[in-house]
């Protein structure tokens, strides 16, 4: 998938995705600074500037090329600021899966349908690409994320990651 394909994933009614580069990292950090509860749970610390730059520098999972990693900044259409961040790996752990290692929305944009719209955008893109499953990495203390994924039909897989994170999975629906 190219940068343009990644950005076209979410050309929905209210959202657009921007492929993050080091130049955009400081701007994207503003969205994560708006999600302090996520960071407190995930890292036991408040969010700090520089997080997105570190994320962009992180190595891909073993056996995966950096070109399969998609750090996306999420924007509300027609507005300049990022409202969230998604970090995805195409073809991981198998070539017919899309792994979402992180989905963060600024608290001001939570519970307003943006998370659901993001996921529906993934389904719409994944179907013609041959992606069969979406997997989300979730900290076990993220009760809101767990409830959200449960409501959307995702299941918590029995095996946990070495970090203790849960993996929630759902087959891409034929039509949502």
C-alpha positions as a Markdown table, in Angstrom:
| # | Residue | x | y | z |
|---|---|---|---|---|
| 1 | Unk | 0.0 | 0.0 | 0.0 |
| 2 | Unk | 1.3 | 3.4 | -0.9 |
| 3 | Unk | 1.1 | 6.6 | 1.1 |
| 4 | Unk | -1.7 | 7.8 | -1.1 |
| 5 | Unk | -3.6 | 4.5 | -0.7 |
| 6 | Unk | -3.2 | 4.8 | 3.1 |
| 7 | Unk | -4.5 | 8.4 | 3.1 |
| 8 | Unk | -7.4 | 7.3 | 0.9 |
| 9 | Unk | -8.5 | 4.8 | 3.5 |
| 10 | Unk | -10.4 | 7.3 | 5.4 |
| 11 | Unk | -11.9 | 9.7 | 3.0 |
| 12 | Unk | -15.2 | 9.4 | 4.9 |
| 13 | Unk | -17.9 | 11.9 | 5.5 |
| 14 | Unk | -16.2 | 13.4 | 8.5 |
| 15 | Unk | -12.6 | 12.2 | 8.6 |
| 16 | Unk | -9.4 | 12.1 | 6.6 |
| 17 | Unk | -6.1 | 10.4 | 7.3 |
| 18 | Unk | -2.7 | 11.9 | 6.7 |
| 19 | Unk | 0.4 | 9.7 | 6.5 |
| 20 | Unk | 2.7 | 10.9 | 9.2 |
| 21 | Unk | 6.2 | 12.0 | 8.5 |
| 22 | Unk | 8.9 | 13.4 | 10.8 |
| 23 | Unk | 7.9 | 17.0 | 9.7 |
| 24 | Unk | 4.3 | 16.4 | 10.9 |
| 25 | Unk | 5.2 | 14.7 | 14.2 |
| 26 | Unk | 5.1 | 17.9 | 16.4 |
| 27 | Unk | 1.6 | 18.7 | 15.0 |
| 28 | Unk | 0.4 | 15.1 | 15.5 |
| 29 | Unk | 1.8 | 15.2 | 19.1 |
| 30 | Unk | -0.9 | 17.8 | 19.9 |
| 31 | Unk | -3.6 | 15.1 | 19.4 |
| 32 | Unk | -1.9 | 12.7 | 21.8 |
| 33 | Unk | -1.5 | 15.5 | 24.3 |
| 34 | Unk | -5.3 | 15.6 | 24.3 |
| 35 | Unk | -5.6 | 12.0 | 25.4 |
| 36 | Unk | -4.0 | 12.0 | 28.9 |
| 37 | Unk | -6.2 | 9.1 | 30.2 |
| 38 | Unk | -4.9 | 6.8 | 27.4 |
| 39 | Unk | -1.3 | 7.5 | 28.2 |
| 40 | Unk | -1.8 | 7.2 | 31.9 |
| 41 | Unk | -3.2 | 3.7 | 31.4 |
| 42 | Unk | -0.8 | 2.7 | 28.7 |
| 43 | Unk | 2.5 | 4.1 | 30.0 |
| 44 | Unk | 1.7 | 5.1 | 33.6 |
| 45 | Unk | 2.7 | 8.7 | 32.7 |
| 46 | Unk | 1.2 | 11.7 | 30.9 |
| 47 | Unk | 1.7 | 12.2 | 27.2 |
| 48 | Unk | 4.8 | 14.1 | 26.2 |
| 49 | Unk | 5.8 | 16.0 | 23.1 |
| 50 | Unk | 8.1 | 13.8 | 20.9 |
| 51 | Unk | 6.0 | 10.7 | 21.2 |
| 52 | Unk | 5.0 | 10.6 | 17.5 |
| 53 | Unk | 8.7 | 11.1 | 16.4 |
| 54 | Unk | 9.7 | 8.1 | 18.6 |
| 55 | Unk | 6.8 | 6.1 | 17.1 |
| 56 | Unk | 8.0 | 6.9 | 13.6 |
| 57 | Unk | 11.5 | 5.8 | 14.5 |
| 58 | Unk | 10.4 | 2.5 | 16.0 |
| 59 | Unk | 11.4 | -0.7 | 14.1 |
| 60 | Unk | 8.6 | -2.8 | 12.5 |
| 61 | Unk | 7.7 | -6.2 | 14.0 |
| 62 | Unk | 10.2 | -9.0 | 13.2 |
| 63 | Unk | 10.0 | -10.1 | 9.6 |
| 64 | Unk | 7.9 | -7.1 | 8.5 |
| 65 | Unk | 9.2 | -4.3 | 6.2 |
| 66 | Unk | 9.0 | -0.7 | 7.2 |
| 67 | Unk | 6.8 | -0.1 | 4.1 |
| 68 | Unk | 4.1 | -2.2 | 5.7 |
| 69 | Unk | 3.8 | 0.2 | 8.7 |
| 70 | Unk | 1.3 | 3.0 | 8.5 |
| 71 | Unk | 1.4 | 5.8 | 11.0 |
| 72 | Unk | -1.7 | 7.9 | 10.3 |
| 73 | Unk | -2.8 | 11.2 | 11.7 |
| 74 | Unk | -6.5 | 11.5 | 11.8 |
| 75 | Unk | -8.2 | 14.8 | 11.1 |
| 76 | Unk | -11.8 | 16.0 | 11.1 |
| 77 | Unk | -12.5 | 17.0 | 7.5 |
| 78 | Unk | -12.0 | 20.7 | 6.8 |
| 79 | Unk | -10.2 | 21.3 | 10.0 |
| 80 | Unk | -6.4 | 21.8 | 10.4 |
| 81 | Unk | -5.7 | 20.0 | 13.6 |
| 82 | Unk | -5.2 | 16.3 | 14.2 |
| 83 | Unk | -7.8 | 14.7 | 16.4 |
| 84 | Unk | -6.1 | 11.3 | 16.7 |
| 85 | Unk | -3.5 | 8.8 | 15.6 |
| 86 | Unk | -3.5 | 5.3 | 14.2 |
| 87 | Unk | -0.5 | 3.0 | 13.9 |
| 88 | Unk | -1.2 | 0.1 | 11.7 |
| 89 | Unk | 0.8 | -2.8 | 10.2 |
| 90 | Unk | -0.4 | -4.4 | 7.0 |
| 91 | Unk | 0.1 | -8.2 | 6.7 |
| 92 | Unk | 0.8 | -8.8 | 10.3 |
| 93 | Unk | 0.8 | -11.4 | 11.8 |
| 94 | Unk | -0.3 | -13.0 | 8.6 |
| 95 | Unk | -0.6 | -11.5 | 5.1 |
| 96 | Unk | -4.4 | -11.3 | 5.3 |
| 97 | Unk | -4.5 | -9.4 | 8.5 |
| 98 | Unk | -4.3 | -5.7 | 9.5 |
| 99 | Unk | -2.9 | -5.1 | 12.9 |
| 100 | Unk | -3.8 | -1.8 | 14.6 |
| 101 | Unk | -1.2 | -1.4 | 17.3 |
| 102 | Unk | -2.5 | 2.0 | 18.5 |
| 103 | Unk | -5.7 | 4.0 | 18.0 |
| 104 | Unk | -5.8 | 7.2 | 20.0 |
| 105 | Unk | -8.5 | 9.9 | 19.7 |
| 106 | Unk | -8.2 | 13.2 | 21.7 |
| 107 | Unk | -10.7 | 13.0 | 24.5 |
| 108 | Unk | -12.6 | 15.9 | 23.0 |
| 109 | Unk | -13.4 | 13.6 | 20.0 |
| 110 | Unk | -14.3 | 10.4 | 21.9 |
| 111 | Unk | -17.8 | 9.1 | 22.1 |
| 112 | Unk | -18.8 | 11.1 | 19.0 |
| 113 | Unk | -18.6 | 8.3 | 16.4 |
| 114 | Unk | -15.1 | 8.9 | 15.1 |
| 115 | Unk | -13.7 | 5.6 | 16.3 |
| 116 | Unk | -16.6 | 3.7 | 14.6 |
| 117 | Unk | -16.1 | 5.7 | 11.5 |
| 118 | Unk | -12.4 | 4.9 | 11.5 |
| 119 | Unk | -13.1 | 1.2 | 11.8 |
| 120 | Unk | -15.8 | 1.3 | 9.1 |
| 121 | Unk | -13.2 | 3.0 | 6.8 |
| 122 | Unk | -10.9 | 0.1 | 7.5 |
| 123 | Unk | -13.5 | -2.4 | 6.6 |
| 124 | Unk | -14.3 | -0.6 | 3.3 |
| 125 | Unk | -10.7 | -0.5 | 2.4 |
| 126 | Unk | -9.8 | -4.1 | 3.6 |
| 127 | Unk | -12.5 | -6.0 | 1.7 |
| 128 | Unk | -11.2 | -5.4 | -1.8 |
| 129 | Unk | -7.6 | -5.7 | -0.6 |
| 130 | Unk | -8.1 | -9.3 | 0.6 |
| 131 | Unk | -7.7 | -8.5 | 4.3 |
| 132 | Unk | -9.7 | -11.0 | 6.3 |
| 133 | Unk | -9.2 | -9.9 | 9.9 |
| 134 | Unk | -8.5 | -6.8 | 11.8 |
| 135 | Unk | -6.6 | -7.1 | 15.1 |
| 136 | Unk | -6.3 | -4.4 | 17.8 |
| 137 | Unk | -3.6 | -4.3 | 20.5 |
| 138 | Unk | -5.3 | -3.2 | 23.7 |
| 139 | Unk | -3.9 | -2.6 | 27.2 |
| 140 | Unk | -6.0 | -4.8 | 29.6 |
| 141 | Unk | -6.8 | -1.7 | 31.8 |
| 142 | Unk | -8.3 | 0.2 | 28.8 |
| 143 | Unk | -11.8 | -0.7 | 29.8 |
| 144 | Unk | -13.4 | 1.8 | 27.4 |
| 145 | Unk | -11.5 | 0.4 | 24.4 |
| 146 | Unk | -12.4 | -3.1 | 25.4 |
| 147 | Unk | -16.1 | -2.2 | 25.7 |
| 148 | Unk | -16.0 | -0.4 | 22.4 |
| 149 | Unk | -14.4 | -3.3 | 20.5 |
| 150 | Unk | -16.8 | -5.7 | 22.2 |
| 151 | Unk | -19.7 | -3.6 | 21.1 |
| 152 | Unk | -18.4 | -3.8 | 17.5 |
| 153 | Unk | -18.2 | -7.6 | 17.6 |
| 154 | Unk | -14.5 | -8.0 | 18.3 |
| 155 | Unk | -13.3 | -10.9 | 20.5 |
| 156 | Unk | -10.4 | -11.0 | 22.9 |
| 157 | Unk | -8.1 | -13.7 | 21.8 |
| 158 | Unk | -6.9 | -16.1 | 24.5 |
| 159 | Unk | -3.1 | -15.5 | 24.0 |
| 160 | Unk | -1.7 | -12.2 | 25.3 |
| 161 | Unk | 1.3 | -10.4 | 23.8 |
| 162 | Unk | 4.6 | -10.5 | 25.7 |
| 163 | Unk | 3.9 | -7.0 | 26.9 |
| 164 | Unk | 0.7 | -8.2 | 28.5 |
| 165 | Unk | -1.5 | -6.5 | 26.0 |
| 166 | Unk | -4.6 | -8.2 | 24.7 |
| 167 | Unk | -5.3 | -8.8 | 21.0 |
| 168 | Unk | -8.9 | -8.2 | 19.9 |
| 169 | Unk | -9.9 | -9.6 | 16.5 |
| 170 | Unk | -12.8 | -9.6 | 14.1 |
| 171 | Unk | -13.3 | -11.0 | 10.7 |
| 172 | Unk | -13.9 | -8.2 | 8.2 |
| 173 | Unk | -17.6 | -8.2 | 7.6 |
| 174 | Unk | -18.9 | -8.7 | 4.1 |
| 175 | Unk | -21.0 | -5.6 | 4.5 |
| 176 | Unk | -21.3 | -3.5 | 7.6 |
